[in-house]
Amino acid sequence: MSQGDKTITISNPWTHLRKHTPARIALGRTGVSVPTAEHLAFQLAHARARSAVHHAIDLSKLAHDLGRLGPVIEVESAAPDRPTYLQRPDLGRRLSSASSAKLASDVKGPFDVAYVIADGLSAFAIEKNIVPFLEVMLPVSDNAGWTRAPLIVAGQGRVALGDEIGSIIGARMVVMLIGERPGLSSPDSLGIYLTYDPKVGLTDADRNCISNVRTEGLSYAEAAYKLHYLASEALKRKLSGVNLKDDAEVLPKPDGEAGRNFLLDGQKG
């Protein structure tokens, strides 16, 4: 925008880097303020993040969508509704008494791995990413020869809920697939948490995390590759968490898609 021959918005010399990241860099300025367009974009991103946190997932629809991938069991945490879930994180880490009894009765282990899907702090992440990710991951899991439990869909769940589920059904490993806390550029990011020998009382130090799984972040193929490596090592070494490092080699790119480093490509654009 200009006023006569004067440009109202003053550009930033790092503007060319914006094509490489959704982060809010090189916004420019108008006087001492952020340009109006950038201010409105921030407000929209904030609204999307808030909406992701409060959005309640449709468990029945999710179970139906996952049904073509295998048997599905629906459970609930001890948090009876979304407001309680947000105010009482502890309730999201434990099953309701009815769900605990249901799992003990209906799911008979042992299993090598249990995949638990929980809404977490972004149901949008699950609605958008979970089916395409599992379409990639489950064949990898099955080809590895791992016995797996029915897919378990958990409403109002926190990460640690997977530990109780895995313990009840006799899973050697639990993989918690959960909507991550929304960021201002990523309201739909899927998080993956792997725990060996799950049981109530474990902490984040006992888990391995793969984060930012989404179309604009870590691809489904890359996430499945990392998870396969970590799970294979967990079974071999009988541990997970801080003592299990992600030493997997970088997933090879398909022919013609060699990665580029913008820091080495010179200043362009």
Helices and strands as residue ranges (DSSP letters): E 2-3, E 6-7, G 15-20, H 36-54, H 59-66, G 67-69, E 72-76, H 82-87, H 89-92, H 97-106, E 111-118, H 123-143, E 151-155, H 161-169, E 171-179, E 190-196, G 204-206, E 207-213, H 220-237
